[in-house]
Amino acid sequence: MTTAAEQAAKRRIARRDSGVFASPTCQWPDTCWLSATDAAHVLPKCRYPELRAEDKNLISLCRNHHSISENRESRIALLMHLARLHGYDYSVAPYSDYVETDTR
């Protein structure tokens, strides 16, 4: 079940990832500008339920990229991409378990 906090976070992410467009575009690093259909959790909400409404753990993705983002390499690439775009700090756990270098 989606909580009210998670719904609000997904709306914020849609606005963040819309840029100059009317609706969010896929934020897969440097390769896709299709319309985003999903607000995806970078680190899985089943493993990290405390991050389910955290902006720096959410990214707008098209259905195709969401389906292939469920591996460690993709998670690292998405976290690094979000750090570059939005200045997010991933130096604390559990993010630091994925991103071992300073991403600021």
N, C-alpha and C positions, 0 to 999 in steps of 0.2 A: 504494500500500500504506500502510495506517495503522500508524504506529509505536506502540510501547508508551507513549511520552511523550504522544502525541496521544490515545490511548485514555484515559489517566489524566486528561488535561486535560478531555476530554469528560465524564468522570464528575464532575469537580469543578464544571463548568459546570452540569450537570444538578442537582447539589445546590444550587448558588448560585441557580439560577433556579426552584427549586421553591417557595421561600418557605414558606408554611403548607400547601401542597398536597403530596400524596404523590409526584407526578411533576412535571417541569418544565412550565411554561406558556409559551406564545409571548410573547416579550418585545418584540414590535413596539411601538413607542412609542404608548402610551395608546389602542390601538384593538382589541387582540385578547387574549383570555384562553383560547384553545383550547389543547388539549394540544400540547406541542411534540414534533415528531417528529425534528427535526434539530438538531444542534449546528453552527451555520453559522459559517464564517469570514467576518468582516466585510471584511477585506482578503483578496483571493484567495490561497489557498495556492500556486497555480501561479506567481504573480508574487512572492510573499513566503514562500518555504518556511520561512524561519527563524522565522516567526510562527505556524506551524501548531499549536503546542502552548501558545501564550501565552494566558493567561486573558482578557486584555483585548482579544483579537482574536476571541473566541468568544462566541456568543450563541445561546440556545435560540429556535428559530422553528418555527412550524407549516409544513407543506409549502407552502401557498399563499404565505406571506410570504417563505419562503426563495427561492421561484422568482422573486419580483419584487424581490429585494434586490441584484441584480447590476448596479446602476448607481451612478454617483458620488453622486447626491443621496441615495439610500437609504443608502449607506455612511456619508455624513456624518451623517445623522439617527441611525443606529444608534450611531456613535461618541459623539455628543453625549449620547444616551440613556444609554449605559453610563457615561460620565463623570459624569453627574448621579446615577445610581443607586449607583455603586460608588466614585466618587472617582478613577477612573483618570486618569492624566496622559498626554495625547496630544501633548505639545509637542515630542517628538523624532521624527525621520524613522523610518520612512516615514509614520507617522500624521500628522505635521505637514503633509505634502503634501496631506492631505485636510481636516484641521481647522486652519484658519489662526488661530483665536482661542484664547485661554487657556481651557481646559476644566476647570481645577481649581476 
